[in-house]
C-alpha cells in the first residue's frame, strides 16, 4: 500500500467518522427539542443531501 492510498483511505474514514458524530449530535438535539415531525424530516433531508 502506497502512502497516497493510505492517505486517501484515512481521509474517507475520518470524514465518515465525523459525519457519523454529526448525525448523532443532530439526532440528540432533535429528540431533546421535541421538534415536529415535518421539521425533523427537513433537517434530515438537508443533512443527507449535503454531501452531494
PDB file of N, CA, C, O and CB in Angstrom:
ATOM      1  N   UNK A   1       0.849  -1.169   0.000  1.00  0.00           N
ATOM      2  CA  UNK A   1       0.000   0.000   0.000  1.00  0.00           C
ATOM      3  C   UNK A   1       0.900   1.239   0.000  1.00  0.00           C
ATOM      4  O   UNK A   1       1.805   1.366   0.824  1.00  0.00           O
ATOM      5  CB  UNK A   1      -0.969  -0.006   1.226  1.00  0.00           C
ATOM      6  N   UNK A   2       0.637   2.127  -0.920  1.00  0.00           N
ATOM      7  CA  UNK A   2       1.442   3.348  -1.016  1.00  0.00           C
ATOM      8  C   UNK A   2       0.924   4.392  -0.024  1.00  0.00           C
ATOM      9  O   UNK A   2      -0.168   4.262   0.529  1.00  0.00           O
ATOM     10  CB  UNK A   2       1.417   3.913  -2.465  1.00  0.00           C
ATOM     11  N   UNK A   3       1.719   5.405   0.178  1.00  0.00           N
ATOM     12  CA  UNK A   3       1.339   6.465   1.106  1.00  0.00           C
ATOM     13  C   UNK A   3       0.107   7.210   0.608  1.00  0.00           C
ATOM     14  O   UNK A   3      -0.704   7.663   1.416  1.00  0.00           O
ATOM     15  CB  UNK A   3       2.499   7.441   1.306  1.00  0.00           C
ATOM     16  N   UNK A   4      -0.049   7.345  -0.711  1.00  0.00           N
ATOM     17  CA  UNK A   4      -1.217   8.017  -1.270  1.00  0.00           C
ATOM     18  C   UNK A   4      -2.495   7.233  -0.985  1.00  0.00           C
ATOM     19  O   UNK A   4      -3.525   7.817  -0.647  1.00  0.00           O
ATOM     20  CB  UNK A   4      -1.045   8.212  -2.776  1.00  0.00           C
ATOM     21  N   UNK A   5      -2.426   5.912  -1.124  1.00  0.00           N
ATOM     22  CA  UNK A   5      -3.584   5.079  -0.823  1.00  0.00           C
ATOM     23  C   UNK A   5      -3.930   5.153   0.656  1.00  0.00           C
ATOM     24  O   UNK A   5      -5.102   5.244   1.021  1.00  0.00           O
ATOM     25  CB  UNK A   5      -3.325   3.628  -1.234  1.00  0.00           C
ATOM     26  N   UNK A   6      -2.916   5.115   1.499  1.00  0.00           N
ATOM     27  CA  UNK A   6      -3.131   5.202   2.943  1.00  0.00           C
ATOM     28  C   UNK A   6      -3.786   6.537   3.315  1.00  0.00           C
ATOM     29  O   UNK A   6      -4.701   6.572   4.137  1.00  0.00           O
ATOM     30  CB  UNK A   6      -1.793   5.034   3.697  1.00  0.00           C
ATOM     31  N   UNK A   7      -3.320   7.628   2.710  1.00  0.00           N
ATOM     32  CA  UNK A   7      -3.890   8.946   2.989  1.00  0.00           C
ATOM     33  C   UNK A   7      -5.335   9.032   2.505  1.00  0.00           C
ATOM     34  O   UNK A   7      -6.187   9.607   3.182  1.00  0.00           O
ATOM     35  CB  UNK A   7      -3.047  10.044   2.328  1.00  0.00           C
ATOM     36  N   UNK A   8      -5.605   8.465   1.347  1.00  0.00           N
ATOM     37  CA  UNK A   8      -6.965   8.507   0.810  1.00  0.00           C
ATOM     38  C   UNK A   8      -7.923   7.717   1.700  1.00  0.00           C
ATOM     39  O   UNK A   8      -9.023   8.182   1.998  1.00  0.00           O
ATOM     40  CB  UNK A   8      -6.996   7.954  -0.625  1.00  0.00           C
ATOM     41  N   UNK A   9      -7.511   6.544   2.116  1.00  0.00           N
ATOM     42  CA  UNK A   9      -8.356   5.724   2.998  1.00  0.00           C
ATOM     43  C   UNK A   9      -8.558   6.430   4.337  1.00  0.00           C
ATOM     44  O   UNK A   9      -9.669   6.458   4.866  1.00  0.00           O
ATOM     45  CB  UNK A   9      -7.724   4.323   3.220  1.00  0.00           C
ATOM     46  N   UNK A  10      -7.497   6.990   4.874  1.00  0.00           N
ATOM     47  CA  UNK A  10      -7.602   7.707   6.141  1.00  0.00           C
ATOM     48  C   UNK A  10      -8.521   8.916   6.049  1.00  0.00           C
ATOM     49  O   UNK A  10      -9.278   9.201   6.977  1.00  0.00           O
ATOM     50  CB  UNK A  10      -6.232   8.147   6.600  1.00  0.00           C
ATOM     51  N   UNK A  11      -8.453   9.623   4.931  1.00  0.00           N
ATOM     52  CA  UNK A  11      -9.323  10.772   4.722  1.00  0.00           C
ATOM     53  C   UNK A  11     -10.781  10.353   4.714  1.00  0.00           C
ATOM     54  O   UNK A  11     -11.604  10.958   5.402  1.00  0.00           O
ATOM     55  CB  UNK A  11      -8.972  11.478   3.417  1.00  0.00           C
ATOM     56  N   UNK A  12     -11.112   9.322   3.942  1.00  0.00           N
ATOM     57  CA  UNK A  12     -12.506   8.881   3.855  1.00  0.00           C
ATOM     58  C   UNK A  12     -13.013   8.309   5.167  1.00  0.00           C
ATOM     59  O   UNK A  12     -14.164   8.540   5.536  1.00  0.00           O
ATOM     60  CB  UNK A  12     -12.657   7.847   2.761  1.00  0.00           C
ATOM     61  N   UNK A  13     -12.172   7.565   5.877  1.00  0.00           N
ATOM     62  CA  UNK A  13     -12.596   7.048   7.181  1.00  0.00           C
ATOM     63  C   UNK A  13     -12.786   8.183   8.182  1.00  0.00           C
ATOM     64  O   UNK A  13     -13.732   8.166   8.970  1.00  0.00           O
ATOM     65  CB  UNK A  13     -11.569   6.039   7.718  1.00  0.00           C
ATOM     66  N   UNK A  14     -11.903   9.154   8.154  1.00  0.00           N
ATOM     67  CA  UNK A  14     -12.027  10.293   9.057  1.00  0.00           C
ATOM     68  C   UNK A  14     -13.266  11.120   8.772  1.00  0.00           C
ATOM     69  O   UNK A  14     -13.975  11.517   9.697  1.00  0.00           O
ATOM     70  CB  UNK A  14     -10.803  11.165   8.962  1.00  0.00           C
ATOM     71  N   UNK A  15     -13.535  11.383   7.499  1.00  0.00           N
ATOM     72  CA  UNK A  15     -14.740  12.128   7.146  1.00  0.00           C
ATOM     73  C   UNK A  15     -16.011  11.342   7.480  1.00  0.00           C
ATOM     74  O   UNK A  15     -17.014  11.919   7.900  1.00  0.00           O
ATOM     75  CB  UNK A  15     -14.719  12.479   5.660  1.00  0.00           C
ATOM     76  N   UNK A  16     -15.959  10.033   7.290  1.00  0.00           N
ATOM     77  CA  UNK A  16     -17.107   9.187   7.644  1.00  0.00           C
ATOM     78  C   UNK A  16     -17.382   9.217   9.139  1.00  0.00           C
ATOM     79  O   UNK A  16     -18.536   9.293   9.561  1.00  0.00           O
ATOM     80  CB  UNK A  16     -16.867   7.746   7.192  1.00  0.00           C
ATOM     81  N   UNK A  17     -16.320   9.157   9.944  1.00  0.00           N
ATOM     82  CA  UNK A  17     -16.478   9.219  11.398  1.00  0.00           C
ATOM     83  C   UNK A  17     -17.026  10.580  11.823  1.00  0.00           C
ATOM     84  O   UNK A  17     -17.897  10.655  12.689  1.00  0.00           O
ATOM     85  CB  UNK A  17     -15.134   8.944  12.099  1.00  0.00           C
ATOM     86  N   UNK A  18     -16.519  11.652  11.218  1.00  0.00           N
ATOM     87  CA  UNK A  18     -17.005  12.998  11.527  1.00  0.00           C
ATOM     88  C   UNK A  18     -18.486  13.121  11.183  1.00  0.00           C
ATOM     89  O   UNK A  18     -19.266  13.649  11.975  1.00  0.00           O
ATOM     90  CB  UNK A  18     -16.189  14.059  10.761  1.00  0.00           C
ATOM     91  N   UNK A  19     -18.868  12.643  10.025  1.00  0.00           N
ATOM     92  CA  UNK A  19     -20.271  12.690   9.598  1.00  0.00           C
ATOM     93  C   UNK A  19     -21.154  11.884  10.545  1.00  0.00           C
ATOM     94  O   UNK A  19     -22.269  12.298  10.860  1.00  0.00           O
ATOM     95  CB  UNK A  19     -20.417  12.159   8.160  1.00  0.00           C
ATOM     96  N   UNK A  20     -20.658  10.734  11.001  1.00  0.00           N
ATOM     97  CA  UNK A  20     -21.403   9.894  11.947  1.00  0.00           C
ATOM     98  C   UNK A  20     -21.667  10.646  13.250  1.00  0.00           C
ATOM     99  O   UNK A  20     -22.776  10.598  13.781  1.00  0.00           O
ATOM    100  CB  UNK A  20     -20.631   8.589  12.235  1.00  0.00           C
ATOM    101  N   UNK A  21     -20.653  11.340  13.766  1.00  0.00           N
ATOM    102  CA  UNK A  21     -20.828  12.080  15.014  1.00  0.00           C
ATOM    103  C   UNK A  21     -21.763  13.273  14.829  1.00  0.00           C
ATOM    104  O   UNK A  21     -22.487  13.631  15.758  1.00  0.00           O
ATOM    105  CB  UNK A  21     -19.475  12.554  15.541  1.00  0.00           C
ATOM    106  N   UNK A  22     -21.763  13.893  13.654  1.00  0.00           N
ATOM    107  CA  UNK A  22     -22.705  14.965  13.371  1.00  0.00           C
ATOM    108  C   UNK A  22     -24.136  14.429  13.385  1.00  0.00           C
ATOM    109  O   UNK A  22     -25.037  15.071  13.924  1.00  0.00           O
ATOM    110  CB  UNK A  22     -22.386  15.619  12.014  1.00  0.00           C
ATOM    111  N   UNK A  23     -24.340  13.262  12.799  1.00  0.00           N
ATOM    112  CA  UNK A  23     -25.663  12.628  12.793  1.00  0.00           C
ATOM    113  C   UNK A  23     -26.118  12.354  14.219  1.00  0.00           C
ATOM    114  O   UNK A  23     -27.272  12.619  14.558  1.00  0.00           O
ATOM    115  CB  UNK A  23     -25.642  11.314  11.976  1.00  0.00           C
ATOM    116  N   UNK A  24     -25.232  11.828  15.063  1.00  0.00           N
ATOM    117  CA  UNK A  24     -25.601  11.555  16.451  1.00  0.00           C
ATOM    118  C   UNK A  24     -25.958  12.837  17.194  1.00  0.00           C
ATOM    119  O   UNK A  24     -26.920  12.859  17.962  1.00  0.00           O
ATOM    120  CB  UNK A  24     -24.462  10.835  17.170  1.00  0.00           C
ATOM    121  N   UNK A  25     -25.201  13.897  16.975  1.00  0.00           N
ATOM    122  CA  UNK A  25     -25.467  15.165  17.653  1.00  0.00           C
ATOM    123  C   UNK A  25     -26.807  15.746  17.217  1.00  0.00           C
ATOM    124  O   UNK A  25     -27.580  16.214  18.053  1.00  0.00           O
ATOM    125  CB  UNK A  25     -24.341  16.169  17.373  1.00  0.00           C
ATOM    126  N   UNK A  26     -27.088  15.721  15.925  1.00  0.00           N
ATOM    127  CA  UNK A  26     -28.355  16.265  15.430  1.00  0.00           C
ATOM    128  C   UNK A  26     -29.520  15.433  15.937  1.00  0.00           C
ATOM    129  O   UNK A  26     -30.560  15.980  16.304  1.00  0.00           O
ATOM    130  CB  UNK A  26     -28.365  16.313  13.892  1.00  0.00           C
ATOM    131  N   UNK A  27     -29.358  14.133  15.960  1.00  0.00           N
ATOM    132  CA  UNK A  27     -30.426  13.270  16.482  1.00  0.00           C
ATOM    133  C   UNK A  27     -30.732  13.598  17.933  1.00  0.00           C
ATOM    134  O   UNK A  27     -31.895  13.648  18.333  1.00  0.00           O
ATOM    135  CB  UNK A  27     -30.038  11.792  16.351  1.00  0.00           C
ATOM    136  N   UNK A  28     -29.688  13.819  18.722  1.00  0.00           N
ATOM    137  CA  UNK A  28     -29.865  14.156  20.135  1.00  0.00           C
ATOM    138  C   UNK A  28     -30.568  15.506  20.294  1.00  0.00           C
ATOM    139  O   UNK A  28     -31.466  15.642  21.125  1.00  0.00           O
ATOM    140  CB  UNK A  28     -28.506  14.180  20.854  1.00  0.00           C
ATOM    141  N   UNK A  29     -30.170  16.486  19.517  1.00  0.00           N
ATOM    142  CA  UNK A  29     -30.796  17.815  19.599  1.00  0.00           C
ATOM    143  C   UNK A  29     -32.268  17.738  19.193  1.00  0.00           C
ATOM    144  O   UNK A  29     -33.120  18.337  19.849  1.00  0.00           O
ATOM    145  CB  UNK A  29     -30.046  18.829  18.698  1.00  0.00           C
ATOM    146  N   UNK A  30     -32.571  17.018  18.134  1.00  0.00           N
ATOM    147  CA  UNK A  30     -33.968  16.902  17.696  1.00  0.00           C
ATOM    148  C   UNK A  30     -34.818  16.184  18.731  1.00  0.00           C
ATOM    149  O   UNK A  30     -35.978  16.540  18.937  1.00  0.00           O
ATOM    150  CB  UNK A  30     -34.050  16.166  16.360  1.00  0.00           C
ATOM    151  N   UNK A  31     -34.255  15.180  19.380  1.00  0.00           N
ATOM    152  CA  UNK A  31     -35.006  14.445  20.391  1.00  0.00           C
ATOM    153  C   UNK A  31     -35.279  15.320  21.612  1.00  0.00           C
ATOM    154  O   UNK A  31     -36.388  15.310  22.148  1.00  0.00           O
ATOM    155  CB  UNK A  31     -34.245  13.180  20.806  1.00  0.00           C
ATOM    156  N   UNK A  32     -34.279  16.075  22.052  1.00  0.00           N
ATOM    157  CA  UNK A  32     -34.442  16.920  23.243  1.00  0.00           C
ATOM    158  C   UNK A  32     -35.338  18.120  22.983  1.00  0.00           C
ATOM    159  O   UNK A  32     -36.027  18.578  23.894  1.00  0.00           O
ATOM    160  CB  UNK A  32     -33.090  17.398  23.733  1.00  0.00           C
ATOM    161  N   UNK A  33     -35.344  18.636  21.766  1.00  0.00           N
ATOM    162  CA  UNK A  33     -36.146  19.822  21.458  1.00  0.00           C
ATOM    163  C   UNK A  33     -37.591  19.468  21.140  1.00  0.00           C
ATOM    164  O   UNK A  33     -38.443  20.355  21.078  1.00  0.00           O
ATOM    165  CB  UNK A  33     -35.538  20.576  20.290  1.00  0.00           C
ATOM    166  N   UNK A  34     -37.876  18.207  20.942  1.00  0.00           N
ATOM    167  CA  UNK A  34     -39.212  17.728  20.582  1.00  0.00           C
ATOM    168  C   UNK A  34     -39.733  18.475  19.353  1.00  0.00           C
ATOM    169  O   UNK A  34     -40.861  18.968  19.332  1.00  0.00           O
ATOM    170  CB  UNK A  34     -40.187  17.899  21.768  1.00  0.00           C
ATOM    171  N   UNK A  35     -38.894  18.540  18.352  1.00  0.00           N
ATOM    172  CA  UNK A  35     -39.254  19.216  17.099  1.00  0.00           C
ATOM    173  C   UNK A  35     -40.377  18.437  16.409  1.00  0.00           C
ATOM    174  O   UNK A  35     -40.463  17.216  16.541  1.00  0.00           O
ATOM    175  CB  UNK A  35     -38.012  19.347  16.156  1.00  0.00           C
ATOM    176  N   UNK A  36     -41.231  19.145  15.675  1.00  0.00           N
ATOM    177  CA  UNK A  36     -42.299  18.444  14.945  1.00  0.00           C
ATOM    178  C   UNK A  36     -41.713  17.536  13.858  1.00  0.00           C
ATOM    179  O   UNK A  36     -40.595  17.742  13.385  1.00  0.00           O
ATOM    180  CB  UNK A  36     -43.281  19.463  14.314  1.00  0.00           C
ATOM    181  N   UNK A  37     -42.486  16.546  13.487  1.00  0.00           N
ATOM    182  CA  UNK A  37     -42.011  15.544  12.522  1.00  0.00           C
ATOM    183  C   UNK A  37     -41.633  16.163  11.174  1.00  0.00           C
ATOM    184  O   UNK A  37     -40.666  15.734  10.545  1.00  0.00           O
ATOM    185  CB  UNK A  37     -43.081  14.479  12.310  1.00  0.00           C
ATOM    186  N   UNK A  38     -42.383  17.156  10.734  1.00  0.00           N
ATOM    187  CA  UNK A  38     -42.079  17.780   9.451  1.00  0.00           C
ATOM    188  C   UNK A  38     -40.736  18.516   9.533  1.00  0.00           C
ATOM    189  O   UNK A  38     -39.944  18.468   8.591  1.00  0.00           O
ATOM    190  CB  UNK A  38     -43.212  18.755   9.036  1.00  0.00           C
ATOM    191  N   UNK A  39     -40.485  19.181  10.635  1.00  0.00           N
ATOM    192  CA  UNK A  39     -39.212  19.867  10.827  1.00  0.00           C
ATOM    193  C   UNK A  39     -38.053  18.883  10.863  1.00  0.00           C
ATOM    194  O   UNK A  39     -36.999  19.135  10.279  1.00  0.00           O
ATOM    195  CB  UNK A  39     -39.239  20.686  12.109  1.00  0.00           C
ATOM    196  N   UNK A  40     -38.249  17.758  11.553  1.00  0.00           N
ATOM    197  CA  UNK A  40     -37.221  16.724  11.613  1.00  0.00           C
ATOM    198  C   UNK A  40     -36.925  16.181  10.220  1.00  0.00           C
ATOM    199  O   UNK A  40     -35.770  15.942   9.868  1.00  0.00           O
ATOM    200  CB  UNK A  40     -37.655  15.585  12.546  1.00  0.00           C
ATOM    201  N   UNK A  41     -37.975  15.991   9.436  1.00  0.00           N
ATOM    202  CA  UNK A  41     -37.800  15.486   8.084  1.00  0.00           C
ATOM    203  C   UNK A  41     -36.896  16.402   7.264  1.00  0.00           C
ATOM    204  O   UNK A  41     -35.997  15.930   6.567  1.00  0.00           O
ATOM    205  CB  UNK A  41     -39.151  15.334   7.401  1.00  0.00           C
ATOM    206  N   UNK A  42     -37.133  17.710   7.347  1.00  0.00           N
ATOM    207  CA  UNK A  42     -36.330  18.649   6.567  1.00  0.00           C
ATOM    208  C   UNK A  42     -34.889  18.730   7.083  1.00  0.00           C
ATOM    209  O   UNK A  42     -33.956  18.903   6.298  1.00  0.00           O
ATOM    210  CB  UNK A  42     -36.972  20.035   6.596  1.00  0.00           C
ATOM    211  N   UNK A  43     -34.711  18.604   8.388  1.00  0.00           N
ATOM    212  CA  UNK A  43     -33.350  18.594   8.935  1.00  0.00           C
ATOM    213  C   UNK A  43     -32.581  17.400   8.384  1.00  0.00           C
ATOM    214  O   UNK A  43     -31.442  17.553   7.941  1.00  0.00           O
ATOM    215  CB  UNK A  43     -33.376  18.551  10.487  1.00  0.00           C
ATOM    216  N   UNK A  44     -33.187  16.211   8.405  1.00  0.00           N
ATOM    217  CA  UNK A  44     -32.508  15.006   7.898  1.00  0.00           C
ATOM    218  C   UNK A  44     -32.320  15.085   6.389  1.00  0.00           C
ATOM    219  O   UNK A  44     -31.300  14.632   5.869  1.00  0.00           O
ATOM    220  CB  UNK A  44     -33.308  13.739   8.263  1.00  0.00           C
ATOM    221  N   UNK A  45     -33.286  15.651   5.685  1.00  0.00           N
ATOM    222  CA  UNK A  45     -33.167  15.794   4.240  1.00  0.00           C
ATOM    223  C   UNK A  45     -31.973  16.658   3.877  1.00  0.00           C
ATOM    224  O   UNK A  45     -31.185  16.296   3.003  1.00  0.00           O
ATOM    225  CB  UNK A  45     -34.442  16.389   3.655  1.00  0.00           C
ATOM    226  N   UNK A  46     -31.835  17.790   4.539  1.00  0.00           N
ATOM    227  CA  UNK A  46     -30.711  18.681   4.273  1.00  0.00           C
ATOM    228  C   UNK A  46     -29.399  17.999   4.655  1.00  0.00           C
ATOM    229  O   UNK A  46     -28.411  18.108   3.929  1.00  0.00           O
ATOM    230  CB  UNK A  46     -30.874  20.009   5.044  1.00  0.00           C
ATOM    231  N   UNK A  47     -29.383  17.306   5.776  1.00  0.00           N
ATOM    232  CA  UNK A  47     -28.171  16.639   6.224  1.00  0.00           C
ATOM    233  C   UNK A  47     -27.704  15.587   5.213  1.00  0.00           C
ATOM    234  O   UNK A  47     -26.518  15.520   4.891  1.00  0.00           O
ATOM    235  CB  UNK A  47     -28.404  15.993   7.586  1.00  0.00           C
ATOM    236  N   UNK A  48     -28.618  14.782   4.723  1.00  0.00           N
ATOM    237  CA  UNK A  48     -28.219  13.704   3.829  1.00  0.00           C
ATOM    238  C   UNK A  48     -28.008  14.157   2.380  1.00  0.00           C
ATOM    239  O   UNK A  48     -27.376  13.446   1.599  1.00  0.00           O
ATOM    240  CB  UNK A  48     -29.252  12.620   3.867  1.00  0.00           C
ATOM    241  N   UNK A  49     -28.526  15.320   2.020  1.00  0.00           N
ATOM    242  CA  UNK A  49     -28.256  15.858   0.696  1.00  0.00           C
ATOM    243  C   UNK A  49     -27.002  16.710   0.667  1.00  0.00           C
ATOM    244  O   UNK A  49     -26.517  17.050  -0.412  1.00  0.00           O
ATOM    245  CB  UNK A  49     -29.429  16.666   0.220  1.00  0.00           C
ATOM    246  N   UNK A  50     -26.470  17.061   1.819  1.00  0.00           N
ATOM    247  CA  UNK A  50     -25.306  17.949   1.877  1.00  0.00           C
ATOM    248  C   UNK A  50     -24.051  17.365   1.230  1.00  0.00           C
ATOM    249  O   UNK A  50     -23.290  18.137   0.646  1.00  0.00           O
ATOM    250  CB  UNK A  50     -25.008  18.289   3.306  1.00  0.00           C
ATOM    251  N   UNK A  51     -23.779  16.056   1.289  1.00  0.00           N
ATOM    252  CA  UNK A  51     -22.566  15.567   0.634  1.00  0.00           C
ATOM    253  C   UNK A  51     -22.640  15.562  -0.895  1.00  0.00           C
ATOM    254  O   UNK A  51     -21.614  15.427  -1.561  1.00  0.00           O
ATOM    255  CB  UNK A  51     -22.271  14.182   1.113  1.00  0.00           C
ATOM    256  N   UNK A  52     -23.816  15.704  -1.443  1.00  0.00           N
ATOM    257  CA  UNK A  52     -23.955  15.639  -2.902  1.00  0.00           C
ATOM    258  C   UNK A  52     -23.416  16.826  -3.545  1.00  0.00           C
ATOM    259  O   UNK A  52     -23.453  16.935  -4.770  1.00  0.00           O
ATOM    260  CB  UNK A  52     -25.359  15.472  -3.307  1.00  0.00           C
TER     261      UNK A  52
END
